[in-house]
Amino acid sequence: MLVPFVIDSDSLAPDVAWTPAQQLACHKGLLDTWQRIGILIHDGQMFQDSIIKKSIDALPQKLRPLWQELIERLPILPCNAQWDGVTCNNDVCLDWLAQSAKIVLLDDTKAEVEFGLGDEELSRILPSHPSLEVCRLLAASQAQTFSQAMTVAGQHIPAGQKYSDLWHTRFELLAKAPVKQVVIVDRYAVSQHYECTQDKLSGLERFLRLLDADATGKRYVTLYSAWTHELNQRNVTLEDVQSEIKAVMGRLQRRFTKRVKIIMLPNSVFGGLHHDRFIRFGDYVWDIGLGLKVFEGAFAAETSAASFKAGLQVSTYKAAEDVLSIDARARTTEVAA
């Protein structure tokens, strides 16, 4: 549930008319929005060689470390290779940007002169490129697209939603982001995979297929799941689980998912967890009431609670993983691509 945004490289330098307090408030507001719901899209193939990096390096001493801390911690992605970091109001430039971003952040002068924003207009959806919003840098947190994403971040997954729509709106950009480690905590994921009828994909297999299809590099998945009553009735062993996941891995087309580590625990262990069904991509988490079951079949069969978390909120989810990983009853196996 990330919103891709670009910053016009000429717009990042603080307005000389602003006081230091105004400059700090503007940049802190943008950085807070970025780490909660955004992903920075930079010019060039490598961030180290980008124009936006040079603009960040040229910021005043009180601002520069704030940016560098997030650059080191958060995933970033390259824009269309032809974009040079400078935003122009012409179809060629906007076509390039629309391929990678949803929001373009500009200083007041460029927003008003180049894109015609009025004195009291904070942002505008471009009629010529309706998927793209231009927004004043100082009003980044008020951008319509960021606000809409924050609303979706707390909305339930409705029954009947297509798995493709669910993936596109909530997970696709997380899969594309350069986050190598993906963790799934779902006590019923393995059991539901075994119970799934042959005429549809289980939620676990669907998720792994979609992740593999959209990943931009190597991915390593860790799955925490439970020995449920249904698995025990089937006399399923750890070796059986390993064989089943190996078969799933063999059906992945791109083979970007290099390893799946499965940690099986007694079902009762999950009962004491505050978070027992979630998917974590690095420092981003989707907490999902029904877990991977929302991906089972072509449509979500039931409405499921869902909420997106980022930053410091993720620490409690990592703590839940720690509780599971150190449990003496945990049994672990791995499947490599």
N, C-alpha and C positions, 0 to 999 in steps of 0.2 A: 504494500500500500504506500508506494513512494511516488512522489511527483517529480519528474525530471525538469530541471530548470537551468537556464544559462544566465550568465551575467555579462553584459556588454563590457568588454575590457576597458573601454574608455570611461566607463561610468563608475568604476569602483573607488576612484580617488575621492576623498571627502570634499564636499562643497566648502570653498574657502569662506563662504558667508556664515557657515554654521559654527556654533561654539563647540568646544571639545565635548561637552556633555551631550549636545545634539548628535555629534558624530558617533559617540559611543552608544547612544540609545538606538540609532539607526542600525549600526552593525550588529549589536547584540540581539535586536529584534529579528534581523535576517538570519543570524546564526542559530538562534533558538528554533525558528521555523524549519530551517534546514535539517537539524538533527532530529526533529520530531516527525517530519513527514516528507522531506525532500531528498533528492539526490542530485548533486552537482554534475552538470554536463560541461566538459571543457573542450576548448578548441585543440586541434592537433591530435596525433595518435598517442603521444606520451605526455602526461601532465607536466613532467619536468621540463619539457620543451615548449610549453604552452604560453600564450600571451597572458592569459588570466593569472598564471603563476607569477609572472613578472609584475603584474598589477598588484597582487597580494604582497609580494616582497617589497613593493614600494610604499606600502601603507605606513602610517605613523607607528612609532614603537608601541603605543598603548593599544593599537588595534591589531597589529600584525600577529602577535602570539595567539590571539583568539582564533584567528583563521587557521594558523598552522596547526593548532591542536586538533581541529576538526578534520583538516586535510589528512593528518596522520591516522586518524581513528576511523573515519567514515569512508565507505566505498564511493568511488567516483567513476564516471564513464566518459568516453570520448564522443564528441559530436560527429556529424558528417565531416569527412576529412577535408572537404573543400571550404568549410567555414573558417575564417581567419580570426575569429574572436571579436570582430567589430560588427555590430548590428546595423543594417540598413533597411529602410522601408521600400524594398523592391521585391518582386516575386522570386527572383533567383535566391536571394539571401533567406527570405522567409520560407521558401521551399526546403532549403537545407535545414533550417532550424526545426521546422515542423516534423521532420523525419525522426528527430531525437528528443525534442523538448516539448513541454506544455506551457512553460512560463518563460518570458524574457524580462529580465530586470534591467532598468535603465535609470540614468540620472534624470533630474527634473527637466533639464534643458533638452535632452534628446527625446524624452517622452512627449514634451510639448511641441517642439519645433519639427522633429522628424515624424512623429506619429500623431500629432494634433490633439493630445489630451488637454482638456480644459483645466482651468485653475483649480477646480475642486474635484477633478476626476482622478481617482487613484489608479485605475487600471481599465483596460478595455480588451474585450474579445475581438480579434481582428475579423472583419467580415470576409476578407479575401482568404483567410486561413482560420476557420472557426475552431480548430483544435489548438490554437495558439493564443495566449494572453500576454499582452505587454503590460508591465506594471512598474510604477515608480519604485526605485530601490528602497526608499524610506518607508514604503507601505507594503513591503513584501508579505508580512503576516496577514495583510488584508486582501491579498490576491484571491479572486473568486475560486480559482482552481485549487489552491491550498485549502481554502475553507470547505469546499465540497469534499475533498479527500478526508479532512478531519471528521466530517459527518459520516462518511462511509466507514471510517475506521472504527466506529462504535455501533454500526448497524448489524442486525442479524442477517444471516444468510437465509434467504427465503426458500421455502419448499418450491420445487419446480424450476429453480434456476439451473440453466445449462452449465455443465462443468466447464465448458470453454469460456463462458462469460465470467464465471467465478474466478477462474485462473487469471484471465486477462485483467480484471479490475483489481484483484487483491494480491496476486502472487507473481505475475509474469516479470515485472521489473526486479523483484527480489531475486528471481532465478537468474536474470541477466547480470545483475550487479556482481562485481568480483568478490563474492563471499564464498570461500571454499568449503567451510564447514556448515552443514545443515543438520539440525537435531530435531527428531520427532519423538515426542513423548505421548504415547497413546496406548493405554492398557489393552484396548480391544483391537488394535490394528492387525495383528497377526491372526487372531481368532476370526475376525471378520473376513480376512483374506481367504481363510480355509472354508468359511461358510458361504462365500459368494458363489452364486450359480455360474455355470459356464457361459451363459448367454450375455454376460456383462463383465466389465473389469472391476476388480476390487478397488477400494479407495487407495490402498497402498500401491498397487501396481500403476494405477492411473497417475498418482502423484509422481512416482519415480519416472514414468514416461514423459510427463510434462516438464519436469525438472531437467531431464536429459535433453529434451528438445530445445529448451530455451537457454541453457547454460552457455556462458561465453568462455568457459575454461573448465578445469578439473573441479569436480565436486566430490565431497566425502560425506556420506550420510551415516548418522548414528541413530538407531531406533531403539527406544525403550518400550517394551511391551510385556504383557502378562500371560502367565499360564492360567487361562480361564477354565471354567468348568467344561466348556465345549471342547477345548483342546485336550483336556485330561480325559474326557470321554472317548476321544478319538485315539488316545494313547500316542499323541504326537510327541516326538523327541526333539532335542536340540539339533540333532543331525537332520531330522526331517525338515525343520525350519530352514536350516542352511541350504538344503537341496532345493526347497521351494523358492527361496530368494535367489539362488543361483539361476534357476529357470527364468525368473522374472528379469534378472540382469541380462540374461542371454537374449531377451527380446527387445532390449533397448537399441535404438537405431544408431545414435551418434557415439555412444560409449564415453560420454563425458563424465558420467557417474562412475568414478574409478573404484569406489569401495562402499559397501554397506556393512556397517557393524551392528549386529543385533544383540541386545542385552535383554534377556528374559528373566522375569522375577515373579514371585507369587502374586496373585491378584490382590491379596490383602495389603501388600506394601503400598499400592497406589491409593488405597482408601484414606490414608493419613496425609496425603499431599494436598496442599492448597491448589496447586496447578497440576492436573493429571492428564490433560489432552491439549497439547500445543505444538507448534512448529516454529523453530527458531533458525533464522538466518543471521548468524553473527550477533549483532546488537539489535536485531529487529525480531519481534515475536508476533505471531498470530495465535491468540488464545481462542480455541474453537470448541464449543460445547460438545459437538458430536465427533470431533476429531476427523480423521481421514475418511470417515464414512460419508462426508459431504461430497466426496469425489467418486463415490461408488455409482456405477451406471451412468446414463446420459444426463440425468437430472438429479438434483438434491431431493431425496425422498421426504425429508422432514426439515422444518425450520430449525436452524441452529444458532445459538448465541455465538457471537464473534467479536473480538476486540483486538485492535492493533496496538502494540506497545513498542517504545523505543527508548534508548538512552538508559538512565538510571532505573527505569521501571523494569528493565530486563534482568536485573540482578537477582530478583526473587525466583525467576525461572531457572537461572543457572544454578541457584541454590537447590532447587528441586532436583535437577539433574545430578548434583553432587550427592544428594541423599540416596538416590537410586544406584549410582555407580559404586558407592562404597558398601552397599548392603552385602553381607556375607553370602546371602542366598542367590545373588546374581550369577547367571550363567551366560557366557559370552561366546559368540562366534562371528566370523567375518567372511564376507564374500567379495572377492576382487573381480574387476571386469576382465 
